Amino acid sequence: MTLQSGLGLLEPIARPSVADSVFDELHRQILKLDLPPGTRMSEADVARALGVSRQPVRDAFYRLSKLGFLTIRPQRATTVSAISERAVMQARFIRMALEVEIARIACAKLTDDDIAALDAVLERQSVMVTTRNAEGFHALDDQFHREICERTGNGFAWDLIRENKSHMDRVRMLSLSFASEKAYGEHRAILTAFRARDADLAAENVRQHLSRILDQIVRIRAEHAPYFADES
């Protein structure tokens, strides 16, 4: 096979489309609550703000609506959807089922180098606690959980978690003003169990960590009632 014929088998590297970039930016702002529930949006305004045409904005709006983050009503303003407590609880259920099992696997599979790498993530997260950097803390929170999945050979599990956890993320962002130190301590406890190769303790620590949202959501709903959907 000649070099030229071999190159013919290669496919172009995919690059993010404009619609993907618009989706990512709006998704990020919704999760950070820079665009809180109830925010009114229009394709024209978003296109103007981002310097793009209306078609990629329309595509991004549709994708966000299918995920439950935008409510699109024909002939009326598009709005950022209220937080669904039901969706938050469903996301927690999925995370719990996957991450508790992965915690057990981690105790058998993680190497000393893996544990050192996770420790380095938590060292950086401790700085975010001290500086009260909620966005940085949140990013490192995701990195910690993602790396546990990937370093145990279960990266596919993080893909499933990421697809479902976005509804938890808005609640988590609201909780960080009072719960970041607690969450950081729980991460440390999980890592300590990994280091001790104690699968039962690791699983229980993950279970407690992911159950914390059950208490937090009560407080957050009381403090931010307009952000939540009425699902009674």
C-alpha positions in Angstrom: 0.0 0.0 0.0 1.4 3.4 -1.0 1.5 6.3 1.5 -1.0 8.2 -0.6 -3.5 5.2 -0.7 -3.0 4.7 3.0 -3.8 8.4 3.7 -7.0 7.9 1.8 -8.3 5.8 4.7 -7.9 8.6 7.2 -10.9 10.8 8.1 -10.8 14.5 8.8 -10.5 15.5 12.4 -13.8 16.7 13.7 -13.9 20.2 15.0 -16.6 21.8 17.1 -19.3 23.4 15.0 -20.6 26.8 15.7 -23.8 25.2 17.1 -21.7 23.0 19.4 -19.9 26.1 20.7 -23.1 28.0 21.3 -24.6 25.0 23.0 -21.5 24.6 25.3 -21.6 28.3 26.2 -25.3 28.4 27.0 -25.1 25.0 28.9 -22.2 26.3 31.0 -24.0 29.6 31.9 -27.2 27.7 32.8 -25.3 25.3 35.1 -23.4 28.1 36.7 -26.7 30.0 37.2 -25.4 33.0 35.2 -28.6 32.3 33.4 -30.9 31.4 36.3 -34.3 29.7 36.0 -36.9 32.0 34.5 -34.4 34.0 32.4 -36.1 35.0 29.1 -34.0 34.4 26.0 -34.4 35.0 22.3 -32.6 33.6 19.3 -31.9 37.1 18.0 -30.5 38.4 21.3 -28.2 35.4 21.9 -27.0 35.4 18.2 -26.1 39.1 18.6 -24.4 38.6 21.9 -22.3 35.7 20.6 -21.7 37.1 17.2 -23.2 34.2 15.3 -26.2 33.7 13.0 -29.6 32.6 14.4 -29.4 29.0 13.0 -26.8 27.6 15.4 -28.6 29.3 18.3 -31.8 27.7 17.2 -30.0 24.3 17.1 -28.5 24.9 20.6 -31.9 25.9 22.0 -33.5 22.7 20.7 -30.7 20.5 22.2 -31.0 22.4 25.6 -34.8 22.0 25.5 -34.5 18.2 25.0 -32.2 18.1 28.0 -34.8 19.9 30.0 -32.9 23.2 30.5 -35.0 25.5 28.2 -38.7 25.8 27.7 -39.6 26.8 24.2 -43.1 28.1 23.5 -44.0 29.1 20.0 -44.7 32.8 19.6 -43.6 33.4 23.2 -40.2 33.9 24.9 -37.9 31.0 25.5 -37.1 30.7 29.2 -34.5 28.8 31.2 -36.4 25.9 32.8 -36.9 25.7 36.6 -34.9 23.1 38.5 -36.7 19.8 38.6 -36.2 18.1 42.0 -37.5 14.8 40.4 -34.7 15.0 37.7 -32.1 15.8 40.4 -33.1 12.7 42.4 -33.0 10.5 39.2 -29.5 11.8 38.4 -28.4 11.0 42.0 -29.8 7.5 41.7 -27.8 6.9 38.5 -24.6 8.3 40.1 -25.0 6.3 43.2 -25.5 3.0 41.4 -22.4 3.5 39.2 -20.0 5.3 41.6 -20.5 3.0 44.6 -19.5 0.0 42.5 -16.6 1.9 40.9 -15.3 2.8 44.4 -15.1 -0.9 45.2 -13.2 -1.6 42.0 -10.9 1.4 42.7 -9.6 -0.2 45.9 -8.4 -3.2 43.9 -7.2 -1.4 40.7 -5.8 2.0 41.6 -2.0 2.1 41.7 0.1 4.3 44.0 0.6 6.6 41.1 -3.2 6.8 40.5 -3.7 7.7 44.2 -1.0 10.3 44.0 -2.7 11.9 41.0 -6.0 12.0 42.7 -4.3 13.5 45.8 -2.9 16.3 43.5 -6.4 17.0 42.3 -7.6 17.4 45.9 -4.6 19.6 46.7 -5.8 22.0 44.0 -9.3 21.8 45.2 -8.3 22.8 48.7 -7.1 26.1 47.3 -10.5 26.6 45.7 -12.1 26.1 49.2 -9.7 28.7 50.7 -10.2 31.2 47.9 -14.0 30.5 47.8 -13.8 29.8 44.0 -17.0 27.9 43.4 -16.5 27.4 39.7 -13.0 26.1 40.2 -14.1 23.9 43.0 -16.9 22.5 40.8 -14.5 21.8 37.9 -12.1 19.9 40.2 -15.0 18.0 41.8 -15.9 16.7 38.4 -12.2 15.9 37.6 -11.9 13.9 40.8 -14.9 11.7 40.1 -14.1 11.4 36.4 -10.5 10.3 37.0 -11.6 7.6 39.5 -13.8 6.2 36.7 -11.1 6.5 34.0 -8.2 5.2 36.2 -10.2 2.1 37.0 -10.9 1.5 33.3 -14.5 2.6 33.5 -14.4 5.9 31.6 -17.7 4.8 29.9 -19.4 5.1 33.3 -18.4 8.8 33.5 -19.9 9.4 30.1 -23.2 8.0 31.5 -22.9 10.0 34.6 -22.1 13.2 32.7 -25.2 12.8 30.5 -27.5 12.6 33.5 -25.9 14.7 36.2 -26.5 18.2 34.7 -29.7 18.5 36.7 -27.7 18.0 39.9 -25.1 20.6 38.9 -27.3 23.6 39.4 -28.2 22.4 42.9 -24.5 21.7 43.6 -23.5 25.2 42.5 -26.0 26.7 44.9 -24.7 24.4 47.7 -21.1 25.4 47.4 -21.6 28.7 49.3 -22.1 26.6 52.5 -21.0 23.0 51.6 -17.7 23.2 49.8 -15.5 22.4 52.9 -17.8 19.4 53.7 -17.6 18.1 50.2 -13.8 18.5 50.2 -13.5 16.5 53.4 -15.7 13.8 52.0 -13.4 13.6 48.9 -10.5 13.2 51.3 -12.3 10.4 53.2 -12.9 8.6 49.9 -9.3 8.8 48.9 -8.2 7.6 52.4 -10.3 4.5 51.9 -8.8 3.9 48.5 -5.3 4.2 50.0 -6.3 1.7 52.7 -7.8 -0.7 50.1 -10.9 -0.8 52.1 -13.7 -1.5 49.6 -16.6 -1.4 52.1 -15.4 1.9 53.6 -14.9 3.4 50.1 -18.3 2.4 49.0 -19.9 3.8 52.1 -18.0 7.1 51.9 -19.1 7.5 48.3 -22.7 6.7 49.3 -22.7 9.3 52.0 -21.1 11.9 49.8 -23.7 11.5 47.0 -26.5 11.4 49.6 -25.6 14.8 51.0 -27.7 16.4 48.3 -30.9 15.0 50.0 -30.3 17.4 52.9 -28.9 20.2 50.8 -31.8 20.4 48.4 -34.2 21.1 51.3 -32.2 24.2 52.3 -31.6 25.3 48.8 -35.3 25.0 47.8 -36.2 27.1 50.9 -33.7 29.8 50.0 -34.3 29.8 46.2 -37.9 28.7 45.9 -38.5 30.6 42.6 -35.8 28.5 40.9 -37.7 25.2 41.4 -40.5 23.7 39.4 -43.8 22.9 41.1 -44.0 19.2 40.8 -46.7 18.6 43.5 
